[in-house]
Amino acid sequence: MEKPFVVCHMLTSLDGKIDGAYMSAPECGPALAKYSEIRGFYGCDATLYGTTTMLGGYSAGRAPDELPDSPAYPMEDYAAPSEVQNYIVSVDPAGVLGWESGYIEKKGRPRAHVIEVLTERVDPRYLAYLRQFDISYIFAGEDTLDCALLLHKLKTLFGIEKLMVAGGGLMNWSFAQAGLLDEVSIVMAPVADGSTSAVSIFEKADFLPERKPLAFALKEVERVNGGGLWLRYITKQDKIGGQF
């Protein structure tokens, strides 16, 4: 199967959390800076986020309750014209995210064209809503997300060679348990807040099947200013297969 190189790149606390109060602690600052720097190291031409992460600071909230009734578009992939070859891939199986533009611009990051990832349970009217903003979209599954199909379409329809998976925990684990991560990159800040409600780097959705724990092999470790660490892993299956 054709697919991009996929790296899961996350900032975590000492207790493995990817959000929470620890992120505002001054001791987290050097690790946060290193996390941003490493994004450039990988040189990915697309970054993928789950619905919760998109709602947290990338989309324009939720889609309006009243969606356009026409025109009607077929349930087929759509590659909108794009001024850039850099993408934010928004996993939105039910089509709930709101938008104001087909592009996202974050300080310190290149302008990115939005690709919405949908399933066939999406309201057909949502397609017309996305087209209002020239947002690209692809279908990856009937009722639940097919991660392998998603990656194949990103490579073949958009020419994406390197993809960064950057949360949340459910999305990270969906790719991990499917054996689709080529590398896991963790910048660990020397801070913990003990939260029992914050999201961890990998979390299994209730609808996903049970499977044995996924083992990783350490590829490289580097000290980060302020007492943090940059850890790089691949799955042990890859090591056994001679790709380490």
N, C-alpha and C positions, 0 to 999 in steps of 0.2 A: 504493500500500500504506500502510495506517495503521501508524505506528510512533512511538515516543517520539523526542524530541530526544536524540541520543546524543553524549556527550562522553567522550573517553578522557583521563583526568587522572592523571598520573604524576609521581613524584619520581625524578629521575635524577642520576647522577654526571656529572662533566664528560666521561667517556668513555661515556656513554649506558647505564649499568647501572641496573637497578631493584632490585637487592639486592646484598649483599656487605658487606665490612668498612667501606666508606666511610660507611655510615649511622650508625655509632657514633662517628665523628670529631666533636669539638666544633664544627669549622667547618661541619658539615652542619646544626647545630641551627637556625639562622635559616631555612634553606630548608625544613626539615621543619615548622617552625611555620607558615610561609607556605603550605605544601602543605595542612595541615589547615584553615587559615583559608579557603582558596579553595574547599574542599568546600562551605562555606556560601554562597559567592558564587553557585555554580551552582544551588543549591536543588533538587537532584535528589531525587525520591521513591523511588529505588531505586539500588543499587550492585551491579554484576555482577563476580564473580570466577571464575577458572578453578579446576579441581580442585586443582592444586598449591597455589595461594594459600589455598584453603579449608582444606586439610590443615595449612597452616603456622600457623594461629592462629584459625580460625573454627569449624570443625566439631569434633566429639569424636573425632578420629582416623578410623579406618576402620570400616566396618560390620562387625558380627560375622560369623564364618564361617557360623554357623547362623542362618538367617532364618526368620521364622514361616511355617508352611505354609498357614495359613488365617487369616482368610477370603481368598478369591481375588478380586482386583479386576480389572476390564477395563483394557486399555491405553489409557486415556482421561485427558484432563486433569482435574485435581482442584484446586479452589480451596477451601482449608480456611477455616473462620471465623477472622477475624483481629481483634485488638483495636486494631491500628494500621494506618495507611495509609503505612507506610514499610517498604521491603523490601530484603533482601539476596538477590540472584539467584545461585544456586550452580550453575554449569555442571558437570554430573556425568554425562556421556553413558552410562557403564556402570553407574552406581549403586554407587559404592564408599564413599561418605562415611558416617561414623557420626554419630549425633545423640543429644542428651539432652533437647532442647526444640525447639519450633517457632519460638523467638525467639532472637535474638542481641543481647546488650547489651555494647557497648564503651564504655569511659570516654570521655566527651566527645562521644558520638554518640547519637542517639535510638534507642530500642528498635526492632528491625526484625524483621518476619516473614520466614521463610525460604521461598523458592520454589526448588525443585529443578528443573533443566532436564535432561531425560533423552532418550535415543534409544530406539528400539524394540528394541534389543539388550539392554536391561536385564532382569535376572532378575525375573519377575513377582512373586516373593515380596518383592522390595524395596519394592513399593508398599504392602504391608501393614505393613512396617517403618516407612515414612514416616508412615502414618496413625496409628500408635501415638502419634506426637508432634504430630499435627495440622499436619503440614508440607504445604504446597501443592506440586504438581508439574505440569509440562507436558511434552509430547513435542514435540521439534523435530528431526525427521529419523529415518530408518530406521537406518542404521549410523553415519553421521557427522552432525555438527551442522549444521543449517540455520539460519544466523544471522538471515536475513530472516524466516523463520517464527517464530523465537524472539521477535523484536521485535514482530511483529504480535500474537502472543498476549499479550505483556506489556501492550500497549496496550488490546486489546479485552477481555481477561478480567479484568485487574486495574486498568485505568484509569491506568496509569503514563504520565506525560507527559514526564518527564525521567529519563534513565538515565545513570549514570556507569559506564563500563567502566574497571576499575582493575587489570587484570592477571590473569595474567602475560603474558609476551611472546607466547606462542602464541595466547592468547585475543585480545589486542589486535590482532594481525595478521589473525586470522580475520575480524574486523569491518572492518578497514581495507581488506583486499584485496577484500572484497565491496562496497565503496563505501557502507558503512552508518554511517560516522562523520561527524557534523556538525561536530565540532570536536576538535582535539587540544590539550590543555593540559599543558605541561611545566614543572615547577619544577626548574631545574638548580642543583644544589649545586656550589660551587667546590672540589670534592674529587674525586680519582681514586685508585683502588687498583691499576689495571692487571690486574685479575683476568681470566683467560681462561675461567673457568667460570661466572661470574655471568651472570644472564639480562639481555638488553638489552630495550629498550622494545618492539621488534617482532621476532618470530622466526617463521619459516615452518615449519609442521609438514611432515614428510616426505610425508604423504599429500595435501597440498594441491597443486593444479596450479601450474606455473610461470607467472608473468606479469611484465609489464614493471614496473620500479620505480614506486612511487606517489609523485607529486610533490605538495608542499604549498605553500600561499601564506601568508605571514606576515600575521596579522591584527593582532597587538599585541605589544609587548614592554615589560616593566616590570622595573626593578632591584629586587632583594631585598636586605634588610639582610645584611651579611656578604659581599657580592660575588656573590650568586647572581642568577639571572634567572628571570622568569616569561614563557614564550613561549606564544603562542596561534596556532594554525594552523587553516586549513581546507584541503581538497583543492583543487587547481587546477581540477578539473572543476567544483566549486561556484563558483569565481571566474568561470570562463568563462560559467557559466550565470546569472550575475547575482545570486548569493546572497551575495556577499562584502560 
